[in-house]
Amino acid sequence: MKKKILILCSILICMFIFTACGSKTAINTDKFISTMESKGFVISDVTDQFAGVDFLNDVTVAMKDSGEYQIEFYNLKDESNAIEAFNINKEEFEKEKGSTSTESSASLKNYSTYSLTSNGKYMYVSRIDNTLIYLDVSKEYKDEVKEIINELGY
């Protein structure tokens, strides 16, 4: 009897751990802005550039102070729009694959990620719920942007 209870408890603990690890928490635009400003990025609200695109709430771009690259943050109306935007960007990146490339992807509960290193570039798109992070930078900035992405939770 004790053995059955112990096994049941172990199973319940494992289920809890795996369920909790299967999802991520999206940030909002304000959190993106404050994090990127603290790192010295110049922030621009470029939502107006997407006038007529009714599935976007807002679009914010964080540009490296020296202008080497930018990281884009999209807040979409709902998760289905974000999934569609993620898939479109992933397909565009896949078109850029060269003969030597490294790619990775993951898709779990409420998020998806895709990265590609090819032709001297590092490309990354990540979706959590109805938000999206997008970047397309020179390969030399790969480690730097990966650290920022991790800090943002994407």
C-alpha positions, -999 to 999 in steps of 0.1 A, spaced: 0 0 0 28 24 9 45 16 -23 14 25 -44 10 58 -25 47 66 -31 44 58 -68 12 79 -71 29 108 -54 59 105 -77 37 105 -108 18 136 -96 50 155 -89 64 146 -123 31 157 -140 33 190 -121 69 196 -131 64 188 -167 32 208 -170 48 239 -154 79 236 -177 58 233 -208 47 270 -210 62 304 -208 49 338 -197 46 365 -223 59 400 -215 40 431 -224 52 461 -244 61 481 -213 84 453 -200 101 450 -234 107 488 -235 120 490 -200 143 460 -204 157 472 -237 162 508 -225 181 495 -195 205 479 -220 210 512 -239 187 505 -269 168 533 -286 131 525 -286 107 534 -314 69 527 -316 65 518 -353 28 508 -350 19 535 -375 39 517 -402 14 489 -400 -17 511 -405 -45 489 -419 -32 457 -403 -60 451 -380 -46 421 -361 -18 442 -345 -21 460 -312 14 476 -313 49 471 -327 80 483 -309 116 483 -322 146 484 -300 177 496 -320 212 491 -307 225 526 -299 253 522 -325 228 510 -351 242 475 -357 209 457 -353 174 459 -339 150 436 -320 114 438 -329 85 432 -305 50 425 -318 18 425 -296 -9 409 -317 -47 409 -311 -48 372 -303 -28 340 -303 -40 327 -336 -27 359 -353 6 354 -335 9 318 -346 2 328 -382 28 356 -380 53 332 -365 48 306 -393 52 333 -420 84 346 -406 98 311 -401 90 303 -437 108 334 -448 139 325 -428 139 290 -442 141 305 -477 175 320 -466 191 286 -458 225 283 -474 244 251 -480 258 253 -444 234 263 -418 223 256 -383 187 257 -372 167 249 -342 130 250 -334 106 242 -305 69 243 -302 52 236 -269 21 246 -251 19 284 -256 51 292 -274 72 285 -305 107 294 -314 128 291 -345 164 301 -351 186 299 -382 223 307 -386 232 309 -423 250 330 -448 266 352 -421 233 360 -404 215 349 -373 177 349 -376 153 343 -348 116 344 -342 97 335 -310 61 335 -301 46 334 -266 8 336 -265 -1 367 -286 34 383 -287 63 379 -310 100 387 -309 118 390 -343 154 396 -352 176 392 -383 212 402 -374 248 397 -385 262 365 -371 287 384 -351 260 396 -327 245 361 -322 257 356 -286 248 391 -276 212 389 -289 207 354 -275 216 367 -241 189 395 -245 164 370 -258 169 348 -227 166 377 -204 133 386 -220 121 350 -217 117 343 -254 
